[in-house]
Each structure stands twice: as C-alpha cells, then as structure tokens.
C-alpha cells in the first residue's frame, strides 16, 4: 500500500480498536495495580471501596454518595455464579461491560428488582446445563467481562448496611477448567510507538467482536492486524512503521476533536448531558438493556467513533436510561463558576427520577473533592433537612462560606475557593429528562455580601 493509504487505514484502526485497548488496559491495571481507590483484585473476585469518595480519595469526579464495587471476570474456564443480596429497595446497579466496552447487561432495581438472587454468567458459545436455583443467565459476548457496581450510600452512618451488602455480593467460579490469571500476552520487543497495534492485534484475536464487526475489521489486513503467530511489528519495515505512527496520531486527533465537540448549544450556563453516548452497542443486548431504536445508533460505522469517544471521555459510564450526568462550568451570564462568588440554583421542579438525584461540586480542572468545614460534598433529594418552597420548588445555595439565613444554610453546598465544576447525577431518570422536556436551570449569581466597610 501507498504510505498515505497506510496512514488513513491506521487512523481508522485506531478509531475502531482504541475502545478494546483502553478497556483491556484498564482490566490489566485493575488486576495488577488496582483501580482508583480500589485495591488490586484477581479475576472473579470483587474489590470494594471503603465508602463514598472523600477529598482524600484523589479520584477525579468520584461520587460522594455511591460506593464502588468492581470485579473482572474471566470465563475462559467456564461460567461464574454471581450472588446478589436483597437491598430492601435501596438503589444499586451492576453493569456488565465486555472487552470492547459494550455495556451488555444490568442488574438492579430498574432491570431486575432489588431482591436476592443468583445469576449465571456464561462465556460465548456456552451450552451447558443451567442450575435450577439461578434467577437467570447472563450471556457474555467476550470471555473477559468487567462488572461495575455502584451502591447508594446515605453517608457514614449508612456504611454498616452497605458493608453487609458488600460481604454478600459474591462470585463463584463453576467452570471445569482453571480460568486465566492475566490477559493474553503480547509480543515483547515491539517498539513503543507500535505497542497499540500489537495489543490490538493480539486482543482482537482473543476477544472477537460481533460478526458484523469482524467483517469490518478484515479491512485492516494490510496493517498486519490479522496476522497470527510472530508479531509483524517487531521488525516492521520503515514504510509500515512510519504509516502506522502517523495513522495513530491522526486517529487520536480524530477522537479527541470529536470528544471536545460541544453539545448543542443553549442559553448561557446551560447544562450539558449526553444520554445517548452509550448507544453504540448494536449486537449484544442482554438482561436489563433496552434495544429499542432510540437506544441504538443506526449507522454501524458511525458507532465506532461514538464508542471511541465514550471510551476516552469516561470508562464504564452507564446507558442514559440507567443514569444521566449533567455538568456546567458557567453561570446564567456566561461567566465561569468560582468560589469568589455565591450562586443559587432554583429548581422549580426537582429532577424527575425513579431512584435519586444529587449534585456534587469538584475543583476545576482537577475534578477532585475539596475539604470544607461542613463536611458536605453532595446534596440531593436524600439530603436530610432540605427546605422546600410552598410551591414545591427547591433552591440550592452554592458558596464558599455558609449562608446566614437558616433556610439557605439547610440547602447549602460548599464550593472551593477557586474555579469549580458542578456535576448533577440523575439515577433512573424519568422520560422528561431523556427527551429533553425537563431542563435544568442555570446557576444565578447571588449578590455579593457587603461588609461594614462597604456601608454608606
């Protein structure tokens, strides 16, 4: 192939394959190093957070009212049984993500209820006998799967309940063969700039996608991505190496530009939401997923770029019907939000959700929780003592200093002294959130306090 053709094809390969490489690189890190605040854990075992995120967690945009649970499953040795405890109606979700980053199943109140149950997670092509005691079968599209858990927590006093649930959330390997202890190894000696293509080559072979995607990836044969055995990248010729390197850079730029592309505009201070960022899964829609047309991207090739953007923006975020996240960085006048000023967020109608909503503030651009004297890092419909208006409205107050009025202090969320980014999480959002008829209002800047020195 001509060098320019190799570059163009390599860029397409990056867009197509970067979700696989990102996902499995994250799996490898979770096995060996841990993930965020979670300690490393072997295949088929849960790692649990000690509690909701705090300023000491140091994980960007970590939730302050959910407790994370995470397990990496390897089904190469056979099925795994997952036991889910009875949460007595409390919100939780277990999201199943395959090696390509597709969320293909959910367990939780929306999908399966909050009662106790046992689920059999089976590898691709499995045809064994299903035990009578299980609640159902989860068919995994790939032999490695991430199970991403989020358990609602109402604060430190609620942690004993959450810890009891953590102890009951268990995995049991039922296969008749030993499962893997790590991911398939790539060839050593591949130059650093070609490592991406080597990982993509090996992992595409070990974790094949859906049939339609396999037909698409045949186009990458000239790049060596379908070669078996010895890696073609150990001693790649200069023309191939140069084309792959340029294509890698071009593909990354394409994804980064798409990720930075702003959501359709609105008035100053409008919140941005992307409820359909996860609609690229077109083939494996299992327990708890929705396969209706509004949740599926109609153009398969277009879905590859969306999938790559989703992998870059945030790993393991759920479909919009499970949760919608909204963020903004400006007030109603278009000015950046900063702790130097005070703001109010008047919700004429609180967000319509079937689980709960909460607002958390992070520093910008780091995305970390910042220590405050009130030790309050999220506010929402589960926050005790909120003061509602006679008309049912709710006015939240965001400022670095505690408001003087008791009603405002009850509805106060402390913010950092500098720039900050508020993030609204809407769990099990109602249809008005999903179709855009419910619109979060912008933050209004409140008058700055006058000191005695300012008095006339």
Secondary structure, DSSP 8 states (H G I E B T S, - for coil): --HHHHHHHHHHHHHHHHHHHHHHHHHHHHHHT-BTTB----TT-EEE-SSS--TTT--TT--SSEEEEEEEEE-TTS-EEEEE---TT--EEEEEEETTS-EEEEEETTTT-SS-EEEEEE-TT------TT-SEEEE-SSSEEEEEEEEE--SGGGHHHHHHHHHH-EEEE--SS---SS-----TT--GGGHHHHHHHHHHHHS---HHHHHHHGGGGGGTTT--SS-TTTT--HHHHHHHHHHHHHHHHHHHHHHHS--S--STT--EE-TTTTTT--S---TT---SGGGS-S-HHHHHHHHHHHHHH-TT---TTTEEEEEE-BBTTS-B-BTTSEEEEEESS---EEEEEEEEEEETTT------TT---EEETT-TT--B-TTS-EEEEEESS--SSHHHHHTEEE--SSBEEEEEEEEEE-HHHHHT-S----BEEE-----GGG--
